[in-house]
Amino acid sequence: MAKISNYALVAYLASGATLTSADCTGDISTFSGECTYEKFNNNLKTGCTIAELYPNGDAEAQVETLCRYDAPVQFVEIMGTYQRDRRYFKGSGPLVDEKVDGGYESARLERFEENMGSKALIGFPEYAARMKYNKDNGGLATEDNPNGYPANMNLFASCQLNTVMCCFTDDSNGDGFNANGDDTTDVCRHDLQDSPQSNHIKRGWSVFPGTETPTHCRGFTWKDGEEELLGNMMYDISYRTTINKGYLKGIPGAPMCGCVEHMPTVETAQCRTATKTGDIQFTFTNDGVKVSASNTADITYKDCDNRDLKGQFVANNQGDETKIATMDDHLAGFGVCTNEDYLSETELYLRERVSVRYHNVDPAVWSDIVVGEGIYFQPRDLDFKVADDRFRQMIDAGCKDSDDNDRHCIIRRVCVSCTSKPHRDIYYKRLTALPPPITESGGVNLLRLFKSYWNNKPANDMAAGDFALYSTYDDAREGTNAW
């Protein structure tokens, strides 16, 4: 497979060399091991000099740039464009939409897997389109440490746990999770503000109680200093998994792939790694216009020594109990999603607030809803007078107090959108005669008063004794614990 030029990225970082001699064309430097300026210089083709290649004196910077951005197969070369990668990592785009059915997108990926997937060092995703954005936004990069990492995968700014994961919810394009021996996991929750560039939501959270669509998560984790094959491991858990197993689609509201800090909280994930046999060989070539670099390698993809991603993370970080405990927020452990241990204090508080907002009103005690909005939407009669008359008739329907004395019927006002908990369910007990209807002088539309335009006048003043408010029906009937 021909190497795709990615000099849009290189040119963004450095200008090209000025080349003159025939001795400095073709393959000009080949070496094994680490890609460095020193090795490049020590293995220059006979008759070719650094001064001839780089007369501006910037040879070391140019070669270091080529070692970082051109010698490895750039991740963008797999599918050809940043936009394809960006959309895939979000869980959408042409490859996901065509469902790996032999179309153009999957055919391109199949060719890469066959010809280069296990035969070259692959760089971790970086893109020219992201370099200025990262530098200008939120400390994702600096002048001294530029990078083009994509959303949710910034190794410089937001991947402190050295762990990346992909989660798939659709295995219908291959043999399936179970047939492939890939364990599924329960999904606990996702803080939507952790991945706003994928879901376009500023803040919020989602939980996944009960049974969800079978979900398989896989990832890799590494120690500091073990970054050489990160790009290969990223390819393995993403595109390579899709093309070989047919896995697609992410968890709703979350990216399909990202550093675990940006991913949903799940119970477990499979751990994957990549190893190399022998050294990587780098070749620098001058085509008469520019110098480019390529590599060959023998890469093997396999499960980690500990097949459980969290287990491997713990093994990698023995002695750092704080860091190990932090992973519990992302890989919660088997069985945790079946209870509420994965919810934060804030989410438990919000869940408690939600649980008291919605009421099952007993139809044997209370009338049908008169009028409401939101989930209680019930349009009133188009005639204001007719609607108000009906409401008044229900209040004056012959209710009795505990001593069998006549009283106005109690009005129960339910407001699920009220931020104040006491105001979500109020019992209004009329103590004086109802104010006159709107058809009379000084009258009021009582229904409208309750629905939209609450005020104290005319004749609707709690301080003057026109009514009392209670938090329970029993208190309202007995006249106890009034507000």
C-alpha positions as CSV (number, residue, x, y, z in Angstrom):
1,M,0.0,0.0,0.0
2,A,1.5,3.3,-1.1
3,K,2.2,5.8,1.8
4,I,-0.3,8.6,1.7
5,S,1.4,12.0,1.9
6,N,0.5,13.8,5.1
7,Y,2.7,16.8,4.5
8,A,-0.2,19.1,5.4
9,L,0.8,18.4,8.9
10,V,4.5,18.5,8.4
11,A,4.3,21.8,6.4
12,Y,2.4,23.3,9.2
13,L,5.4,22.7,11.5
14,A,8.4,23.2,9.3
15,S,9.4,24.2,5.8
16,G,10.8,21.7,3.4
17,A,14.5,21.2,2.7
18,T,16.4,22.6,-0.3
19,L,17.9,19.6,-2.3
20,T,20.6,19.7,-4.9
21,S,22.9,16.7,-5.4
22,A,22.0,13.4,-7.0
23,D,23.8,11.8,-4.1
24,C,21.0,13.1,-1.9
25,T,18.1,11.5,-3.8
26,G,16.4,8.2,-3.3
27,D,16.8,6.4,0.1
28,I,19.2,8.6,1.9
29,S,19.2,7.1,5.5
30,T,18.1,3.8,6.8
31,F,18.5,2.6,10.4
32,S,16.8,0.5,13.1
33,G,15.7,1.3,16.7
34,E,14.6,4.7,17.8
35,C,14.1,7.5,15.2
36,T,16.5,10.3,16.1
37,Y,18.5,13.0,14.4
38,E,21.7,11.3,15.5
39,K,20.8,8.0,13.9
40,F,19.6,9.8,10.8
41,N,23.0,11.7,10.5
42,N,25.1,8.6,11.3
43,N,23.5,6.6,8.5
44,L,23.4,9.1,5.7
45,K,24.0,7.8,2.3
46,T,27.6,8.2,1.1
47,G,28.1,11.5,-0.6
48,C,25.1,13.1,1.0
49,T,25.6,15.7,3.7
50,I,23.5,17.5,6.2
51,A,24.6,20.8,4.9
52,E,23.4,19.9,1.4
53,L,20.1,18.7,2.7
54,Y,19.4,21.5,5.1
55,P,21.4,24.6,4.1
56,N,19.3,26.8,6.5
57,G,20.9,25.0,9.5
58,D,17.7,23.6,10.8
59,A,18.5,20.0,10.1
60,E,17.9,18.7,13.7
61,A,14.5,20.3,14.0
62,Q,13.4,19.1,10.6
63,V,14.5,15.5,11.2
64,E,12.9,15.5,14.7
65,T,9.7,16.7,13.0
66,L,9.9,13.9,10.4
67,C,10.5,11.3,13.2
68,R,7.4,12.4,15.1
69,Y,5.0,13.1,12.3
70,D,6.1,11.2,9.2
71,A,8.2,8.2,10.0
72,P,5.3,6.5,11.8
73,V,2.3,5.8,9.6
74,Q,0.1,8.7,10.5
75,F,-3.3,7.6,11.9
76,V,-5.0,9.8,9.4
77,E,-3.5,7.7,6.6
78,I,-5.7,4.7,7.6
79,M,-9.0,6.3,6.3
80,G,-7.6,9.3,4.6
81,T,-9.1,12.4,6.3
82,Y,-9.3,13.9,9.8
83,Q,-13.1,14.2,9.4
84,R,-13.5,10.5,8.9
85,D,-11.5,9.8,12.0
86,R,-13.3,12.5,14.0
87,R,-16.8,11.2,13.1
88,Y,-15.7,7.5,13.7
89,F,-14.4,8.3,17.2
90,K,-17.8,9.9,17.9
91,G,-19.6,6.8,16.8
92,S,-20.9,8.1,13.4
93,G,-19.7,8.8,9.9
94,P,-19.5,6.8,6.6
95,L,-17.9,3.7,8.0
96,V,-20.4,3.4,10.8
97,D,-23.4,4.3,8.5
98,E,-22.5,1.8,5.8
99,K,-22.2,-1.0,8.5
100,V,-19.1,-2.6,7.1
101,D,-20.9,-4.2,4.2
102,G,-18.2,-4.1,1.6
103,G,-18.6,-0.5,0.7
104,Y,-15.9,2.0,-0.1
105,E,-15.1,2.9,3.5
106,S,-14.7,-0.7,4.7
107,A,-12.8,-1.6,1.6
108,R,-10.2,1.1,2.3
109,L,-9.9,-0.2,5.9
110,E,-9.5,-3.8,4.7
111,R,-6.6,-2.8,2.4
112,F,-4.8,-1.1,5.3
113,E,-5.3,-4.0,7.7
114,E,-4.0,-6.5,5.1
115,N,-1.0,-4.5,3.9
116,M,0.1,-2.4,6.9
117,G,-1.9,-3.1,10.0
118,S,0.7,-5.4,11.5
119,K,3.6,-4.3,9.5
120,A,4.3,-0.8,10.5
121,L,4.6,1.6,13.5
122,I,1.4,3.7,13.6
123,G,1.3,7.1,15.2
124,F,-1.2,8.1,17.8
125,P,-3.9,10.3,16.3
126,E,-2.8,13.8,15.6
127,Y,-4.1,16.3,13.0
128,A,-3.0,19.6,11.5
129,A,-6.6,20.7,11.8
130,R,-6.4,20.4,15.6
131,M,-3.1,22.1,16.3
132,K,-4.2,25.7,16.4
133,Y,-7.4,24.8,18.1
134,N,-5.6,22.9,20.9
135,K,-3.2,25.8,21.4
136,D,-6.0,28.4,21.6
137,N,-8.5,26.4,23.7
138,G,-8.4,25.4,27.3
139,G,-4.8,24.5,27.7
140,L,-4.9,21.6,25.3
141,A,-1.5,22.5,24.0
142,T,1.1,25.3,24.5
143,E,3.7,27.1,22.3
144,D,6.4,24.8,23.8
145,N,4.3,21.7,23.6
146,P,2.2,21.8,20.4
147,N,0.0,18.9,19.5
148,G,-2.8,17.9,17.2
149,Y,-4.6,15.4,19.4
150,P,-8.3,15.0,18.6
151,A,-11.3,15.6,21.0
152,N,-11.4,13.2,24.0
153,M,-7.8,11.9,23.3
154,N,-5.5,14.7,24.3
155,L,-2.5,12.9,25.8
156,F,-1.0,16.2,26.9
157,A,-4.1,17.6,28.8
158,S,-6.7,15.0,29.6
159,C,-5.4,11.5,29.6
160,Q,-3.7,11.4,33.1
161,L,-4.7,7.8,33.8
162,N,-2.8,6.6,30.7
163,T,-5.8,4.6,29.6
164,V,-7.8,4.7,26.4
165,M,-11.0,2.8,25.7
166,C,-13.6,2.2,23.0
167,C,-17.1,0.9,23.7
168,F,-19.3,-0.8,21.1
169,T,-23.1,-1.5,21.2
170,D,-23.7,-3.0,17.8
171,D,-22.2,-6.5,16.9
172,S,-24.7,-7.3,14.2
173,N,-22.2,-7.0,11.4
174,G,-20.1,-10.0,12.4
175,D,-20.3,-13.1,14.5
176,G,-21.2,-11.1,17.6
177,F,-19.7,-10.4,21.0
178,N,-20.3,-13.9,22.5
179,A,-19.2,-15.8,19.5
180,N,-15.9,-13.9,19.5
181,G,-15.4,-14.5,23.2
182,D,-15.6,-10.8,24.0
183,D,-17.3,-10.1,27.3
184,T,-20.0,-7.5,27.6
185,T,-20.4,-5.0,30.4
186,D,-23.1,-3.2,32.1
187,V,-23.0,0.6,31.6
188,C,-23.5,2.7,34.7
189,R,-23.5,6.4,33.8
190,H,-21.9,9.2,31.8
191,D,-21.2,12.8,32.7
192,L,-22.1,14.6,29.5
193,Q,-19.8,17.5,30.2
194,D,-16.9,15.1,29.9
195,S,-17.3,14.9,26.2
196,P,-19.0,18.1,24.9
197,Q,-17.2,18.0,21.5
198,S,-18.9,14.6,20.8
199,N,-22.4,15.2,22.2
200,H,-22.5,19.0,22.0
201,I,-24.0,19.2,25.5
202,K,-22.4,21.7,27.9
203,R,-23.3,19.8,31.1
204,G,-25.6,17.1,32.4
205,W,-25.5,13.4,33.1
206,S,-27.2,10.2,32.1
207,V,-27.7,6.9,33.9
208,F,-28.4,3.5,32.5
209,P,-30.5,1.5,35.0
210,G,-31.7,-2.0,34.3
211,T,-30.8,-3.9,31.2
212,E,-29.3,-2.2,28.2
213,T,-28.2,-3.2,24.7
214,P,-25.2,-5.6,25.1
215,T,-22.1,-3.4,25.2
216,H,-18.4,-4.5,24.7
217,C,-15.6,-2.2,25.9
218,R,-11.9,-2.7,25.1
219,G,-8.9,-0.5,25.8
220,F,-5.2,-0.3,26.6
221,T,-3.2,1.2,29.4
222,W,0.5,2.0,29.6
223,K,3.2,3.1,32.0
224,D,5.1,6.3,31.5
225,G,7.9,5.7,29.0
226,E,5.9,3.0,27.1
227,E,4.4,5.2,24.5
228,E,6.1,3.8,21.4
229,L,3.2,1.6,20.3
230,L,0.2,3.7,21.4
231,G,-0.9,4.4,17.9
232,N,-0.9,0.7,17.1
233,M,-2.9,0.0,20.2
234,M,-5.3,2.7,19.3
235,Y,-5.8,1.2,15.8
236,D,-6.3,-2.2,17.4
237,I,-9.2,-1.3,19.7
238,S,-10.9,0.9,17.1
239,Y,-10.6,0.5,13.3
240,R,-9.1,-3.0,13.5
241,T,-11.8,-4.2,15.8
242,T,-14.5,-2.8,13.5
243,I,-13.1,-4.3,10.3
244,N,-12.3,-7.7,11.8
245,K,-15.3,-8.1,14.1
246,G,-17.8,-5.7,12.7
247,Y,-18.2,-3.8,16.0
248,L,-19.8,-0.4,15.7
249,K,-21.8,2.4,17.5
250,G,-21.1,3.9,20.9
251,I,-23.0,4.5,24.0
252,P,-25.6,7.2,23.6
253,G,-24.3,10.6,24.6
254,A,-20.7,9.5,24.7
255,P,-17.8,9.2,22.3
256,M,-17.2,5.7,20.9
257,C,-13.5,6.0,21.7
258,G,-11.5,8.2,24.0
259,C,-9.3,8.5,27.1
260,V,-11.3,6.9,30.0
261,E,-11.7,10.4,31.6
262,H,-14.1,11.2,28.7
263,M,-15.8,7.9,28.5
264,P,-18.9,6.5,30.3
265,T,-18.5,4.6,33.6
266,V,-18.8,0.9,32.9
267,E,-18.2,-2.1,35.0
268,T,-15.5,-3.8,33.0
269,A,-13.5,-3.6,29.8
270,Q,-11.2,-6.0,28.0
271,C,-7.5,-5.1,27.9
272,R,-5.5,-5.1,24.7
273,T,-1.9,-4.4,23.9
274,A,0.6,-4.5,21.0
275,T,4.2,-5.8,20.9
276,K,6.9,-5.7,18.3
277,T,9.4,-8.4,17.2
278,G,12.8,-7.0,16.6
279,D,13.5,-3.3,16.0
280,I,11.6,-0.9,13.9
281,Q,13.4,0.0,10.7
282,F,13.1,3.7,9.5
283,T,13.9,4.8,5.9
284,F,14.3,8.5,4.9
285,T,13.7,9.2,1.2
286,N,14.3,12.3,-1.0
287,D,12.1,12.5,-4.1
288,G,13.9,15.6,-5.4
289,V,11.4,17.9,-3.8
290,K,11.2,16.9,-0.1
291,V,12.4,14.4,2.4
292,S,9.9,11.9,3.7
293,A,10.2,9.0,6.2
294,S,8.6,5.6,6.5
295,N,9.0,2.5,8.6
296,T,8.6,-1.3,8.7
297,A,7.9,-3.3,11.8
298,D,6.5,-6.7,12.9
299,I,3.6,-5.9,15.2
300,T,1.5,-8.4,17.2
301,Y,-1.8,-7.6,18.8
302,K,-3.0,-9.6,21.8
303,D,-4.8,-9.5,25.1
304,C,-2.9,-8.0,28.1
305,D,-1.3,-10.3,30.7
306,N,-4.4,-9.4,32.7
307,R,-7.3,-9.5,30.3
308,D,-9.3,-7.1,32.5
309,L,-8.4,-3.5,31.8
310,K,-8.8,-2.3,35.4
311,G,-6.7,-5.3,36.6
312,Q,-3.9,-4.4,34.2
313,F,-4.1,-0.7,35.2
314,V,-3.8,-1.8,38.9
315,A,-0.8,-4.0,38.0
316,N,0.9,-1.0,36.2
317,N,0.3,1.3,39.1
318,Q,1.2,-0.8,42.2
319,G,1.9,1.5,45.1
320,D,-0.1,4.4,43.9
321,E,-3.3,3.8,45.7
322,T,-4.7,7.3,45.0
323,K,-4.4,6.7,41.2
324,I,-5.8,3.2,41.5
325,A,-8.8,4.5,43.4
326,T,-9.4,7.2,40.7
327,M,-10.0,4.4,38.1
328,D,-13.1,3.3,40.1
329,D,-14.9,6.4,38.6
330,H,-14.4,4.9,35.1
331,L,-14.2,1.1,35.5
332,A,-16.5,0.5,38.5
333,G,-16.1,-3.2,38.8
334,F,-18.4,-6.2,38.2
335,G,-21.9,-5.8,39.7
336,V,-21.6,-2.2,40.7
337,C,-24.0,-0.9,38.1
338,T,-26.8,-3.0,39.6
339,N,-26.9,-0.6,42.6
340,E,-26.4,3.1,43.0
341,D,-22.8,3.0,44.2
342,Y,-21.7,4.6,40.9
343,L,-23.8,7.7,41.4
344,S,-22.1,10.8,42.7
345,E,-23.5,12.7,45.7
346,T,-24.8,15.3,43.4
347,E,-26.6,12.7,41.2
348,L,-28.1,11.0,44.3
349,Y,-29.4,14.4,45.4
350,L,-30.9,15.1,42.0
351,R,-32.4,11.6,41.9
352,E,-34.0,12.3,45.3
353,R,-35.4,15.6,44.0
354,V,-36.8,13.9,40.9
355,S,-38.4,11.1,43.0
356,V,-40.6,13.5,44.9
357,R,-41.6,15.6,41.9
358,Y,-44.0,13.2,40.3
359,H,-47.1,12.1,42.1
360,N,-49.7,9.4,41.4
361,V,-52.9,11.2,42.3
362,D,-55.6,8.9,43.6
363,P,-58.6,9.3,41.3
364,A,-60.9,8.0,44.1
365,V,-60.0,11.1,46.2
366,W,-59.3,13.8,43.6
367,S,-61.0,15.0,40.5
368,D,-59.5,14.7,37.1
369,I,-56.9,17.4,36.4
370,V,-58.7,20.7,35.7
371,V,-55.9,22.4,33.7
372,G,-52.1,22.1,33.5
373,E,-48.9,22.4,31.6
374,G,-45.9,20.2,30.8
375,I,-46.6,16.5,31.5
376,Y,-50.0,17.5,33.0
377,F,-51.1,19.4,29.9
378,Q,-54.9,19.6,29.8
379,P,-56.4,22.4,27.8
380,R,-59.1,24.4,29.5
381,D,-62.4,25.2,27.9
382,L,-61.9,27.8,25.2
383,D,-64.5,30.0,27.0
384,F,-62.8,31.5,30.1
385,K,-66.1,31.8,31.9
386,V,-67.1,28.2,31.3
387,A,-63.8,26.9,32.5
388,D,-63.8,29.2,35.6
389,D,-67.4,28.3,36.5
390,R,-66.6,24.5,36.3
391,F,-63.6,25.1,38.6
392,R,-65.7,27.0,41.1
393,Q,-68.4,24.3,41.1
394,M,-65.8,21.7,42.0
395,I,-64.7,23.9,45.0
396,D,-68.3,24.3,46.1
397,A,-69.2,20.7,45.7
398,G,-70.5,20.0,49.2
399,C,-67.3,18.8,51.0
400,K,-67.4,18.3,54.8
401,D,-64.9,18.8,57.5
402,S,-64.1,16.2,60.2
403,D,-67.1,17.5,62.3
404,D,-69.4,17.1,59.3
405,N,-69.7,20.8,58.8
406,D,-69.8,22.3,55.3
407,R,-66.6,23.6,53.8
408,H,-65.0,24.4,50.5
409,C,-63.4,21.5,48.8
410,I,-59.6,21.5,49.0
411,I,-57.6,22.4,46.0
412,R,-54.5,20.3,45.4
413,R,-51.9,22.2,43.2
414,V,-49.1,20.0,41.8
415,C,-46.1,21.7,40.2
416,V,-43.4,19.3,39.1
417,S,-41.2,22.2,37.6
418,C,-41.1,24.2,40.9
419,T,-37.6,24.3,42.2
420,S,-38.8,24.6,45.8
421,K,-39.7,21.2,47.1
422,P,-42.6,22.4,49.4
423,H,-44.2,24.2,46.4
424,R,-44.4,21.0,44.3
425,D,-47.5,19.7,46.1
426,I,-49.7,22.3,48.0
427,Y,-53.1,21.9,49.5
428,Y,-55.2,25.1,49.3
429,K,-58.1,25.4,51.8
430,R,-60.5,28.3,51.3
431,L,-61.7,29.8,54.5
432,T,-63.9,32.7,53.3
433,A,-66.3,33.0,50.4
434,L,-64.8,32.7,46.9
435,P,-64.1,36.0,45.3
436,P,-66.8,37.1,42.7
437,P,-66.5,35.7,39.2
438,I,-65.0,37.7,36.4
439,T,-68.4,38.6,35.0
440,E,-69.1,40.7,38.2
441,S,-67.6,44.0,39.2
442,G,-64.2,43.4,40.9
443,G,-64.4,39.8,39.9
444,V,-61.5,37.4,39.3
445,N,-60.9,34.4,37.1
446,L,-60.1,31.9,39.9
447,L,-58.8,29.2,37.6
448,R,-56.4,31.6,35.9
449,L,-55.2,32.7,39.3
450,F,-54.2,29.2,40.2
451,K,-52.7,28.4,36.8
452,S,-50.7,31.5,35.9
453,Y,-51.2,34.8,37.6
454,W,-51.2,34.3,41.4
455,N,-51.9,37.5,43.5
456,N,-53.5,38.4,46.8
457,K,-56.2,40.7,45.6
458,P,-59.1,40.8,45.3
459,A,-60.2,38.6,48.3
460,N,-57.3,36.1,48.0
461,D,-55.0,37.2,50.9
462,M,-53.6,34.5,53.2
463,A,-52.6,37.1,55.8
464,A,-56.2,38.4,55.8
465,G,-57.5,34.9,56.5
466,D,-59.0,34.1,53.0
467,F,-57.2,30.8,52.8
468,A,-54.6,28.6,54.3
469,L,-51.9,26.4,52.7
470,Y,-50.8,22.9,53.9
471,S,-48.3,20.3,52.8
472,T,-50.5,17.3,53.3
473,Y,-54.2,16.5,52.7
474,D,-54.7,15.3,56.3
475,D,-53.3,18.6,57.7
476,A,-55.6,20.5,55.3
477,R,-58.7,18.6,56.5
478,E,-57.8,19.0,60.2
479,G,-56.5,22.5,59.9
480,T,-53.2,21.6,61.4
481,N,-49.6,22.7,60.5
482,A,-50.7,25.5,58.2
483,W,-48.0,27.4,56.5
